[in-house]
Amino acid sequence: MGQATDLGMNRTGIGMAPRLSEAMIRDAEISIPTSGGDGRQIERLRREYVHNAPPIGSTPPPATVKGAAKAGMQMLKGQRPSVFLDKLGERLAFERTGTRLYEALIAKFDELGSWDQGPTRDELVTFHNEELAHFEMVREAIESLGGDPTVVTPSADVTGVTAMGLLQVITDPRTSLTHSLDALLIAELADNDGWQMLIRLADASGQSALSRRFQQALTDEDRHLRSVRAWLNAEMAQDLKGGPHTRKPH
Amino acid sequence: MALDIMKEKGVPLDRQHFSWRDMVRVPFSKLDDDAFTRVRVILMNGIESEAIRFSHASSRMNKDLRLPLAKVRRVEQHQQTMVNWLLPPDQSPLETTIAYEQVAVEVTASVAAHEPDPYLQQVYRYGLLEDFDHLYRYSALMDRIEGKDANNILQSYTDIVPGRPTAEEHRAPEDELRTWYDRKTAAPITKLNALTIMAGEYQTHDYYMHVGPFFADPVARQLYAEIASIEEQHVTQYESIADPDETWMEKWLLHEATEVYNYYSCLQTESNPRIKEIWQRLCDYELGHLHFVMDLYKQVDKRDPAEILPATLPEPIKYESHRDYVREVLSKEMNLRAVGHRFVDGAKEKESDATLAYRKHLNTHGSPSDMVAAGYRWYTGTELGKLARA
């Protein structure tokens, strides 16, 4: 497999078709729009739909009143429990999808290999296992608060939409390991901030035990983020010198 | 109270108007609305898309009908837009796919349970077990590539377990054609059922053919390719049960009656008031189409529409879980196989050489549906939940 930075016949720019693009630019310059105004009309329509839009969904009450009472929902001092549950649902969905992202990444790694100071298989497997463990940690947290961990909360739903592009990049067999790590970097950045927010929410809700457990997850996520950045920096440095020396793992 | 379609004339065709704002409304909520609201929206999109498809085919073959067909078709186009644009954008193509299969399972089960013709009941139950399996395969795909639980879409109404294995559903065309109902003796509900299910399957085929290439993952691309092929078989099967000797006008009349029947069915159980209002409006519009076509039918075929149409609409489609019904069909009919027009016990009678050769060739490099669901058992909150606790 060649590098994405190898020179080739990319046809998307006007430079590949100078005569055609010259004619095209000339035609556009003399054309007359059929409706007046500018792009701000789009803003007006968007605002109108935003004004009339109901919420994307809601956070359900605890699965059982008994469960909530026994488990400490009332212990969320002075806080609306739905806020915490919504964000816990988001983290749960993100970690679960993150686990699947690492699986697709490991398959790509196994076929394409890595570079000097790039990821090792052991590191990718460790990070995968940590995403899975974080998912389980959040699931237990939701249950301990009397919530239903199978619910897709509004924030979980929205984060799922956000992650679709990342999935598309990483599962595409034509993208390089570097492209996939670029996508993973976005995931790890969001994940890192997500855990920090969850810790603040746990602290504000008087859930100190949960806060301590989440701190451990954040420590893991910090390491993921630093590692992905370092792998990408190493690859770029080697690419600039003529391409990294990719080694197949087998 | 049953709807008297001969008396109820709905909204006349020349008073049926739309604006873009009117068509492009706030979608239903993927999270908060009942799964059967989504099921109804998807089926009605299929019913409308069949109306347009039939109308175009008819227009190519009937020069004198071109203008009236075009007039009704233009309204159907905007009705379909109004309905299909109710799908929310946070519902991914794969989540929508899960919902399509829920439509296939629950609506086909309702139709099979109410179909008076025993042979056609069997046809529906046969197709049902195959779509039921597709739901299981797509659920495995969603779990294993996206880390999402298909039951967030199904809302526990429909089981996620294997049906007739998709890898074994591939059949030669010779074994896909069925015996058609007799236009002169079949009950009206038989004709409405056939059109309803054919419309649903046709849009499912078209949807998979459309969204399959949007997936990056080769596992998804292969699975959509495989299941789209079965949906093409299903369209072939369900198309073949309608009497080919019905006239073009007769078929048009039945299409309009099917639309009225389906909107009326939706109206009976819709829980979202915003969407119920749409079902009511479009039911009234379809009654307008029906009466427009009834008048044409009298002029062109010189026959009385009452010979074909029921005076009152049959019992509506039941938008509810058919879990017990489906389980019974699963327990009794998993081994059925199609040979020519017949359904046979696969343990006693071999499938045709044509089907066996066709299937063997398609599965030469393995079966995507077997691979994606290898060892898969649905588990609440995805199989990762089970793995994390192991």
Interface residues (C-beta under 8 A of the other chain):
Chain A: Y49 N52 A53 P54 P55 I56 G57 S58 A93 R96 T97 G98 T99 R100 A104 L132 A133 F135 E136 R139 P149 T150 V152 P154 D157 V158 G160 V161 M164 L167 Q168 V169 T171 D172 P173
Chain B: V26 S29 K30 L31 D32 P88 P89 D90 S92 R144 I145 E146 G147 K148 D149 N151 N152 F215 A216 D217 P218 A220 T380 G381 T382 L384 G385 L387 A388 R389
